[in-house]
Amino acid sequence: MRTLTDRYVHAVVRRVPDAMRPEVTADVTAMIADMTEARMADARMTEARHDEIAAATEADVEAAVEIAVLEELGDPAVLAREYSDSPQHLIGPQYFPVYTWLLTWVLPVALVAALVSNGLSYTLSTADAHIGGLLGTAIGKSIPAVFIAFAAVTILFAIIERATPMGTQAGTDNAAEQVGEKLRPVAARRPRWTVDSLKEVPPGGTSVRADAILSLVFLVLLALVPFVPTTAVYVGHLNDGETFINPDLGLFWLIGYWVLLAVTAVGAVLRIRRRRLSTGLVALDMITDLVMAVFLTIALLTQDVLHPAIEALTSLPVELWAIPLIWAITIWDQVSTVRGYRTHLAAHGRS
Amino acid sequence: MIPADSPDPLALHLQEVRRGTVVLACLTACREPQYGYSLLDTLAQAGVQVEANTLYPLLRRLDKQGLLTAEWNTDEPRPRKYYTLTDAGARIADDLRTEWLALTASLTALWKDI
């Protein structure tokens, strides 16, 4: 007869943290015992009134009462959640905006990086490479990379969520926790928000600045591309660990590439300093991107951009996949820039 | 028009309104030492609707926050955990009660205006 209650208590306790178990066991056991006792008293009174004692034995009544009590307490998982102090969500409202913002950056970048590296390794390692195989291999191998990036960002934020003490997070809707909020010393609370913060950072400034800082990071990485050695993707044996880019490529092309990156970087620095977008800055960004795409297309069509040792090995000319990729990225970037600027204007007006 | 798959808005809002008041009701009732079921009974008789599966965990949280103290009483046939209001809990209860009265006054005033 005790087994139902025991099983219920076990079902609750195994879902709460170890440290809480003895206490929760005692608590839930006492709760069930108290409720059963009260119900039994009620049942006896009802029976005495109706003179039905003969119909049901004491044990039958107790079994029925036990079931009624446990069903009233409901799902053990829900009760365990009431007892647990740990958050019941992966990423809470405090970090959710940063999380989604970072994902919109990380996922496309991971996709492009994976497409390029997988495309390269396919063309270099396959004897009779063709465009269908290139697309299939590059896309097939890049999808897992995007999932890994997604999982990495999610896990990172889930850890941050759990590493932050409960009371310092905003947006808790638990009445008891709000009472706790009052108890904590004033100094431990967040600094009071004043309108002064508005003057320091115009609305939208944070995201404009964060976007610009991130583009600066990528610009530096792009600037380093000509120096990337073949050893970086384990094909160093192909050209004795020299760069992917042809060392004899005219200085004009390298300098042109860096100048265009530098112009884009100037735009990013201006966005960081002004903390808002303007038509001029957006136009500069879009025009340099277009010029870069045209520049790279011409370079790929007229020059031996790849290292000759590598070029000799690829059965699929680099321009065949690199040019469509460059234009796809450029068009995607132009569209997202225009859309971002429209959202910015809608939210903050023209500057 | 309420979408069929959304929860009943009345039930949802009633739950929200009650959630905050249960804490105040618990603190007020625990001026006298109470164990879980006696408190449930006291609250039910006073007309405060709360389920056992909400109340017991809530008592434990209020204990952890220092608003109630808990003590196991082993003199009775079955050990029972008695909760008593602490000084800190009494101050919070006072503040909450003031807020509650102010809210009642505000709502009464609003109700009259329209």
Boltz contact constraints between the chains, C-beta under 6 A:
constraints:
  - contact:
      token1: [A, 27]
      token2: [B, 56]
      max_distance: 6.0
  - contact:
      token1: [A, 31]
      token2: [B, 36]
      max_distance: 6.0
  - contact:
      token1: [A, 31]
      token2: [B, 52]
      max_distance: 6.0
  - contact:
      token1: [A, 31]
      token2: [B, 56]
      max_distance: 6.0
  - contact:
      token1: [A, 33]
      token2: [B, 78]
      max_distance: 6.0
  - contact:
      token1: [A, 34]
      token2: [B, 37]
      max_distance: 6.0
  - contact:
      token1: [A, 73]
      token2: [B, 53]
      max_distance: 6.0
  - contact:
      token1: [A, 74]
      token2: [B, 53]
      max_distance: 6.0
  - contact:
      token1: [A, 79]
      token2: [B, 53]
      max_distance: 6.0
  - contact:
      token1: [A, 82]
      token2: [B, 57]
      max_distance: 6.0
  - contact:
      token1: [A, 83]
      token2: [B, 57]
      max_distance: 6.0
  - contact:
      token1: [A, 175]
      token2: [B, 19]
      max_distance: 6.0
  - contact:
      token1: [A, 175]
      token2: [B, 20]
      max_distance: 6.0
  - contact:
      token1: [A, 175]
      token2: [B, 23]
      max_distance: 6.0
  - contact:
      token1: [A, 176]
      token2: [B, 61]
      max_distance: 6.0
  - contact:
      token1: [A, 179]
      token2: [B, 23]
      max_distance: 6.0
  - contact:
      token1: [A, 179]
      token2: [B, 92]
      max_distance: 6.0
  - contact:
      token1: [A, 180]
      token2: [B, 65]
      max_distance: 6.0
